[in-house]
Amino acid sequence: MKCCAQVYVMNSLEAAQTYCRAFGAEITLEMKNSSGTAYDHCVLSVDGEGIMALAEAKRPYDARAIQEMKWETMTFNAFELGTVERVQNAFQVLSSDGGVVLEELHEYPWNACGGTVIDKYGVCWWVGI
């Protein structure tokens, strides 16, 4: 069995490009709406392996409410990124332009470098080596 999460975000075309920059991913499947302004379904992959799917949210969300809930509902754990530099890049991309850092990058007993951020699309991430 495989399990791959799908996120629903506003500005899905931009979000897909953000996640590609953060994780070195590529878009391996894309289905846009009839006007070509948003994704009905999009799959992102790293090294040929699907890591997530995304689609345009049907209604706006309250990013502030999501930030206040922190990771109490769902957090994506992006780990085995391989190097501190790759973790730092992902963290910087996800936290820029309106993202909220919940936990700065630091060492954990189980991981040499990780941290938690809610990106500007309202998606919570823990990234680590």
One Martini backbone bead per residue (centre of mass of N, CA, C, O) as a GRO file, in nm:
protein
  129
    1MET     BB    1   0.099   0.035   0.018
    2LYS     BB    2   0.000   0.369  -0.045
    3CYS     BB    3   0.056   0.714   0.080
    4CYS     BB    4  -0.087   1.029  -0.029
    5ALA     BB    5  -0.115   1.349   0.005
    6GLN     BB    6  -0.371   1.607  -0.005
    7VAL     BB    7  -0.399   1.945  -0.095
    8TYR     BB    8  -0.592   2.244  -0.024
    9VAL     BB    9  -0.554   2.547  -0.213
   10MET     BB   10  -0.480   2.854  -0.272
   11ASN     BB   11  -0.302   2.898  -0.543
   12SER     BB   12  -0.199   2.620  -0.683
   13LEU     BB   13   0.014   2.700  -0.892
   14GLU     BB   14   0.204   2.840  -0.691
   15ALA     BB   15   0.233   2.612  -0.483
   16ALA     BB   16   0.373   2.407  -0.665
   17GLN     BB   17   0.628   2.582  -0.711
   18THR     BB   18   0.708   2.605  -0.416
   19TYR     BB   19   0.745   2.295  -0.364
   20CYS     BB   20   0.960   2.256  -0.579
   21ARG     BB   21   1.170   2.446  -0.444
   22ALA     BB   22   1.180   2.315  -0.159
   23PHE     BB   23   1.218   1.985  -0.279
   24GLY     BB   24   1.293   1.924  -0.579
   25ALA     BB   25   1.047   1.909  -0.752
   26GLU     BB   26   0.799   1.768  -0.977
   27ILE     BB   27   0.565   1.774  -1.225
   28THR     BB   28   0.378   1.466  -1.320
   29LEU     BB   29   0.078   1.586  -1.279
   30GLU     BB   30  -0.178   1.773  -1.469
   31MET     BB   31  -0.502   1.931  -1.384
   32LYS     BB   32  -0.689   2.174  -1.512
   33ASN     BB   33  -0.901   2.388  -1.542
   34SER     BB   34  -1.082   2.528  -1.799
   35SER     BB   35  -0.909   2.813  -1.758
   36GLY     BB   36  -0.609   2.751  -1.630
   37THR     BB   37  -0.601   2.873  -1.303
   38ALA     BB   38  -0.615   2.571  -1.185
   39TYR     BB   39  -0.614   2.287  -0.988
   40ASP     BB   40  -0.763   1.972  -0.976
   41HIS     BB   41  -0.478   1.817  -1.030
   42CYS     BB   42  -0.159   1.741  -0.862
   43VAL     BB   43   0.172   1.601  -0.900
   44LEU     BB   44   0.448   1.544  -0.687
   45SER     BB   45   0.803   1.475  -0.744
   46VAL     BB   46   1.083   1.268  -0.626
   47ASP     BB   47   1.261   1.063  -0.798
   48GLY     BB   48   0.967   0.944  -0.915
   49GLU     BB   49   0.820   1.007  -0.637
   50GLY     BB   50   0.539   1.057  -0.487
   51ILE     BB   51   0.459   1.318  -0.234
   52MET     BB   52   0.211   1.489  -0.366
   53ALA     BB   53  -0.104   1.650  -0.371
   54LEU     BB   54  -0.301   1.903  -0.552
   55ALA     BB   55  -0.560   2.160  -0.501
   56GLU     BB   56  -0.817   2.362  -0.529
   57ALA     BB   57  -0.989   2.541  -0.333
   58LYS     BB   58  -1.335   2.616  -0.293
   59ARG     BB   59  -1.253   2.796  -0.037
   60PRO     BB   60  -1.170   3.007   0.172
   61TYR     BB   61  -0.934   3.064   0.429
   62ASP     BB   62  -0.812   3.096   0.767
   63ALA     BB   63  -0.492   3.147   0.838
   64ARG     BB   64  -0.500   3.238   1.134
   65ALA     BB   65  -0.647   2.990   1.245
   66ILE     BB   66  -0.435   2.787   1.158
   67GLN     BB   67  -0.199   2.912   1.319
   68GLU     BB   68  -0.334   2.879   1.602
   69MET     BB   69  -0.347   2.554   1.575
   70LYS     BB   70  -0.119   2.464   1.422
   71TRP     BB   71  -0.053   2.103   1.449
   72GLU     BB   72  -0.342   1.980   1.553
   73THR     BB   73  -0.434   1.847   1.266
   74MET     BB   74  -0.176   1.889   1.051
   75THR     BB   75   0.142   1.742   0.945
   76PHE     BB   76   0.410   1.760   0.736
   77ASN     BB   77   0.672   1.518   0.692
   78ALA     BB   78   0.991   1.626   0.583
   79PHE     BB   79   1.230   1.380   0.525
   80GLU     BB   80   1.531   1.292   0.415
   81LEU     BB   81   1.693   1.545   0.271
   82GLY     BB   82   2.027   1.494   0.363
   83THR     BB   83   2.075   1.812   0.425
   84VAL     BB   84   2.101   2.111   0.569
   85GLU     BB   85   2.061   2.278   0.310
   86ARG     BB   86   1.786   2.150   0.229
   87VAL     BB   87   1.640   2.231   0.485
   88GLN     BB   88   1.688   2.536   0.469
   89ASN     BB   89   1.549   2.578   0.201
   90ALA     BB   90   1.269   2.474   0.270
   91PHE     BB   91   1.224   2.664   0.511
   92GLN     BB   92   1.254   2.930   0.357
   93VAL     BB   93   1.034   2.891   0.146
   94LEU     BB   94   0.795   2.829   0.350
   95SER     BB   95   0.846   3.107   0.532
   96SER     BB   96   0.797   3.285   0.310
   97ASP     BB   97   0.565   3.511   0.224
   98GLY     BB   98   0.377   3.447   0.512
   99GLY     BB   99   0.503   3.262   0.684
  100VAL     BB  100   0.510   3.053   0.991
  101VAL     BB  101   0.708   3.014   1.262
  102LEU     BB  102   0.708   2.766   1.520
  103GLU     BB  103   1.004   2.621   1.468
  104GLU     BB  104   1.307   2.638   1.467
  105LEU     BB  105   1.594   2.536   1.371
  106HIS     BB  106   1.707   2.218   1.513
  107GLU     BB  107   1.801   1.989   1.738
  108TYR     BB  108   1.729   1.648   1.785
  109PRO     BB  109   1.732   1.333   1.909
  110TRP     BB  110   1.627   1.227   1.596
  111ASN     BB  111   1.748   1.509   1.464
  112ALA     BB  112   1.986   1.737   1.342
  113CYS     BB  113   1.753   1.899   1.153
  114GLY     BB  114   1.466   2.100   1.250
  115GLY     BB  115   1.123   2.225   1.167
  116THR     BB  116   0.836   2.457   1.195
  117VAL     BB  117   0.583   2.541   0.938
  118ILE     BB  118   0.358   2.780   0.798
  119ASP     BB  119   0.245   2.844   0.515
  120LYS     BB  120   0.072   3.069   0.304
  121TYR     BB  121  -0.149   2.819   0.255
  122GLY     BB  122  -0.178   2.658   0.552
  123VAL     BB  123   0.065   2.459   0.566
  124CYS     BB  124   0.206   2.216   0.767
  125TRP     BB  125   0.565   2.183   0.854
  126TRP     BB  126   0.811   1.930   0.887
  127VAL     BB  127   1.165   1.962   0.869
  128GLY     BB  128   1.433   1.721   0.777
  129ILE     BB  129   1.702   1.495   0.758
   0.00000   0.00000   0.00000
